[in-house]
Amino acid sequence: MNELPHFPLAAVVGADDLKLALCLTAIDPKIGGVLIEGPRGMAKSTLARGLADLLASGQFVTLPLGATEERLVGTLDLDAALGQGRAQFSPGVLAKADGGVLYVDEVNLLPDHLVDLLLDVAASGVNRIERDGISHRHSARFVLIGTMNPEEGELRPQLLDRFGLNVALDSQPQPEARGQIIRRRLAFDSDPEGFCAQWLPAQQALRERCQTARERLQGIALDDQALEHITGRCFAAGVDGLRADLVWLRAARAHAAWRTAQAIEAEDIEAVAEFALRHRRREPAVQPPRSSGQAPSAQQPEQAESAQGQWGELPPQPVAIGARRDVPTWPKKP
């Protein structure tokens, strides 16, 4: 039985930021995947499925919400290992997702230890299973796409940080866009093959653009000038750890490859800034040190915002020196 075709990513109305973030992660999976935030009914799974068509394998695997650890990582048959002298491995979801997209809906509702395990494998590209002294490892290189509705609970900051990019969907598209979305969805539902054939040239162009960017990626240097700018911005944003710096730099390089540029430029850094900082930004505790001769007006936006006050605090007011009215005057001793 043939699987129904996916709704083409090129046919999705709006969601330009999310489509860009998905393409960048497809260009460089080492970015660490995308966490999509938004309420139900915002076509999050449709966008993730459309991304699978841009990859060589086209593989799309969904992790069920109630999945166990064995279902995720796979199992080892110890009886076969004792009898045959080798481990017999039954693949799990991670093995099936190798080379494609692993989609985790409502990732904030998964147990923390499963999310942590999932993100570790996504970062390393290798799944390792150990049981009673017997181990097995296999490739698990996939683009990780997680979704969550913030109204149903948050991820712990430690787990949020493990997702490379973060994009929030607009829950209120304009009426014109809403109508266009509904028309395209109805057209796809009534004739999936015909709809995909109509959008095949645009989808093929998007697929070729991602492939070309992947081939150009290693030729673009992770240069010191871009790194210096990014590390300064991350410090000003008060992010914890160094993952934001690395993700931002990788995403900027992928964006340069997406533009067919020769090097990372300022527009590449700015294009992915919010993707890398949105789920990591904290209120800075201290101001970044200024180099000698640098004018105060050269502050970055994050620094300038901090310099204007914290959490709406009021400016200091002068206080008159003298007797305080709120202190009662006790009668003198007779």
C-alpha positions in Angstrom: 0.0 0.0 0.0 1.5 3.3 -1.1 1.8 6.1 1.4 -0.1 9.3 0.6 2.2 12.1 -0.6 3.2 14.9 1.8 1.8 18.4 1.4 4.6 20.2 -0.4 6.6 22.6 1.7 6.7 25.0 -1.2 2.9 25.2 -1.2 2.7 26.2 2.5 1.2 29.8 2.9 3.2 32.1 5.1 5.4 30.7 8.0 8.4 32.1 6.2 10.6 32.1 9.3 9.8 28.5 10.1 10.4 27.4 6.5 13.8 29.1 6.5 14.7 27.5 9.9 13.7 24.0 8.6 15.7 24.4 5.4 18.8 25.6 7.3 18.6 22.5 9.6 18.3 20.3 6.5 21.4 22.0 5.1 23.4 21.4 8.3 21.8 18.8 10.7 24.6 19.6 13.2 22.6 22.8 14.0 20.6 20.5 16.2 17.0 20.6 15.0 14.1 23.0 15.4 11.6 23.4 18.2 8.3 24.8 16.9 6.0 26.6 19.3 2.4 27.3 18.6 -1.2 26.3 19.4 -3.0 23.3 17.8 -4.1 23.6 14.2 -1.1 25.6 12.9 0.1 22.9 10.4 3.3 22.1 12.4 3.3 18.5 11.3 2.5 19.5 7.7 5.6 21.7 7.7 7.8 18.9 9.2 6.5 16.4 6.7 7.2 18.8 3.8 10.8 19.1 5.0 11.3 15.3 4.6 10.8 15.7 0.9 13.9 18.0 0.7 16.2 15.3 2.1 17.7 12.5 0.0 15.9 9.6 1.8 12.6 11.4 2.2 12.2 9.3 5.4 9.7 10.7 8.0 9.3 9.0 11.3 7.0 10.1 14.2 7.7 9.3 17.8 4.5 8.3 19.6 3.7 10.3 22.7 3.5 7.2 24.9 6.7 5.6 23.5 8.9 3.7 26.0 12.7 3.9 26.0 13.0 0.5 24.3 10.7 1.8 21.5 12.9 4.8 21.1 16.4 3.2 21.1 15.7 -0.4 20.2 16.3 -3.7 22.0 19.0 -6.4 22.2 18.1 -10.1 22.2 20.4 -11.6 24.9 19.4 -15.2 24.2 20.6 -14.8 20.6 23.8 -13.1 21.8 24.6 -16.1 24.0 23.7 -18.7 21.4 25.2 -17.1 18.3 28.0 -15.1 19.9 26.6 -11.8 18.6 24.0 -9.3 19.6 20.7 -9.4 17.7 19.4 -5.9 17.5 15.7 -4.9 17.0 15.7 -1.4 15.7 13.7 1.4 17.3 12.5 4.7 16.2 16.0 6.2 16.1 17.3 3.6 13.7 14.3 4.1 11.4 14.8 7.8 11.3 18.4 7.6 10.1 18.8 9.9 7.1 15.4 11.5 7.4 13.3 13.5 9.7 12.3 12.5 13.3 9.1 14.3 14.3 8.2 14.6 18.0 4.8 16.2 18.6 4.2 17.7 22.0 7.8 17.1 23.1 7.1 19.0 26.3 4.8 16.2 27.4 7.5 13.5 27.0 9.4 12.3 30.2 12.5 14.4 30.7 14.9 11.4 30.5 13.5 10.4 27.0 13.9 14.0 25.8 17.4 14.1 27.1 18.3 10.8 25.4 16.7 11.9 22.2 18.7 15.1 22.1 21.9 13.3 22.9 21.5 11.0 19.9 20.5 13.9 17.7 23.7 15.8 18.6 26.1 12.8 18.2 24.4 11.1 15.2 25.0 7.7 16.9 22.7 5.5 19.0 24.4 3.2 21.5 22.5 0.4 23.4 24.0 -1.5 26.3 22.5 -4.4 28.2 24.3 -6.7 30.6 27.7 -6.1 29.2 26.6 -6.4 25.6 26.5 -3.2 23.4 25.4 -2.2 19.9 25.7 1.0 18.1 24.3 2.3 14.8 24.1 5.5 12.8 21.2 7.8 13.7 21.6 11.0 11.7 18.3 12.8 11.4 16.8 16.2 11.4 15.0 16.6 14.7 11.7 18.5 14.7 9.9 19.0 18.0 6.7 20.8 18.6 5.0 22.1 21.7 2.0 24.2 22.8 3.3 26.4 25.6 -0.2 26.4 27.2 0.2 22.7 27.9 3.5 23.1 29.8 7.1 24.2 29.3 10.3 22.3 28.7 13.0 22.8 31.4 15.6 25.4 30.3 18.3 22.6 30.1 16.3 20.8 27.5 15.2 23.9 25.7 18.8 24.8 25.2 19.5 21.5 23.5 17.3 22.4 20.5 19.3 24.3 18.0 16.7 26.7 16.7 13.4 27.9 18.1 10.5 29.4 16.1 7.1 30.6 17.3 4.2 30.4 14.9 1.8 33.3 14.6 -1.6 32.0 15.8 -3.5 34.8 14.0 -2.9 34.9 10.2 -4.5 37.7 8.3 -7.9 36.9 6.7 -6.5 36.8 3.2 -3.8 34.3 4.2 -6.3 32.2 6.1 -8.5 31.9 3.0 -5.5 30.9 0.9 -4.5 28.3 3.4 -8.0 26.7 3.5 -8.2 26.7 -0.4 -4.9 24.9 -0.8 -5.7 22.4 2.0 -9.0 21.5 0.3 -7.3 21.1 -3.0 -4.8 18.8 -1.6 -7.3 16.7 0.3 -9.5 16.3 -2.8 -6.6 15.3 -5.1 -3.2 14.8 -3.4 -1.4 13.5 -6.5 -2.7 16.3 -8.7 -1.9 19.0 -6.1 1.7 17.7 -5.7 2.1 17.5 -9.5 1.0 21.2 -9.7 3.6 22.2 -7.1 6.3 19.9 -8.3 8.4 22.5 -10.1 8.5 24.8 -7.0 9.2 21.9 -4.7 11.9 20.6 -7.0 13.5 24.1 -7.0 13.5 24.2 -3.2 15.0 20.7 -3.0 17.8 21.6 -5.5 18.5 24.8 -3.6 19.0 22.9 -0.3 21.2 20.3 -2.1 23.3 23.0 -3.6 23.7 24.7 -0.2 24.8 21.4 1.4 27.5 21.0 -1.2 28.7 24.6 -0.6 28.6 24.4 3.1 32.1 23.1 3.9 33.6 25.7 1.6 32.3 28.6 3.8 34.7 29.3 6.7 33.5 29.7 10.3 35.6 32.9 10.4 36.8 34.8 13.5 35.1 38.0 12.6 31.7 36.4 12.5 32.5 34.5 15.7 33.6 37.6 17.5 30.3 39.4 16.6 28.2 36.4 17.7 30.0 35.8 21.0 29.6 39.5 21.9 25.8 39.3 21.1 25.4 36.1 23.1 27.1 37.6 26.1 25.0 40.7 25.9 21.8 38.5 25.7 22.9 36.8 28.9 22.6 33.2 27.5 23.8 30.3 29.7 26.6 28.2 28.3 28.2 28.2 24.8 25.7 26.2 22.8 24.0 29.4 21.5 27.3 30.7 20.1 28.0 27.5 18.2 24.4 27.0 16.9 24.2 30.7 15.8 27.5 30.4 13.9 26.5 27.2 12.2 23.1 28.6 11.3 24.7 31.8 9.9 27.0 29.6 7.7 24.1 27.6 6.5 22.3 30.8 5.6 25.3 32.0 3.7 25.3 28.7 1.7 21.5 29.1 1.2 22.3 32.5 -0.4 25.1 30.9 -2.4 27.5 33.4 -0.8 31.2 32.9 -0.4 31.5 33.9 3.3 29.3 34.7 6.3 28.2 38.3 6.2 26.2 40.5 8.6 22.9 39.7 6.9 23.4 36.0 7.6 24.1 36.6 11.3 21.0 38.8 11.6 18.7 36.4 9.7 19.2 33.7 12.2 19.7 35.7 15.4 16.2 35.3 16.8 16.2 31.5 15.9 19.2 31.0 18.1 18.4 33.4 20.9 14.7 33.2 21.4 14.7 30.2 23.8 18.0 31.1 25.4 17.9 34.8 26.0 18.3 35.8 29.7 18.5 39.2 31.4 22.3 39.9 31.6 23.8 40.2 35.1 26.7 42.4 33.9 27.5 44.6 30.9 30.0 43.3 28.4 33.5 44.9 28.7 34.1 47.7 26.2 37.4 47.8 24.4 39.5 51.0 24.9 38.3 53.9 22.8 34.9 52.4 22.0 32.1 54.9 22.4 29.1 54.0 24.7 26.8 54.5 21.7 28.2 51.4 20.0 26.2 49.2 22.3 24.3 46.3 20.8 20.5 46.3 21.1 20.5 43.8 23.9 23.0 46.0 25.9 21.1 49.2 25.2 17.9 47.7 26.5 19.6 46.5 29.7 21.2 50.0 30.2 17.7 51.6 30.2 16.7 49.8 33.3 15.6 46.4 34.6 12.0 45.2 34.5 10.6 48.7 34.3 12.3 50.1 37.5 11.7 53.8 38.1 14.5 56.3 38.0 15.8 57.5 41.3 14.0 60.4 43.0 15.6 63.0 45.2 14.7 62.7 48.9 14.7 65.8 51.2 16.9 65.6 54.3 15.1 66.3 57.5 12.5 64.9 59.8 10.6 61.9 58.3 6.9 62.2 58.4 6.4 58.4 58.7 8.3 58.2 61.9 6.2 58.9 65.0 7.4 61.5 67.6 7.5 59.8 71.0 6.7 62.0 74.1 9.8 63.1 75.9 10.4 61.7 79.4 9.1 64.0 82.1 
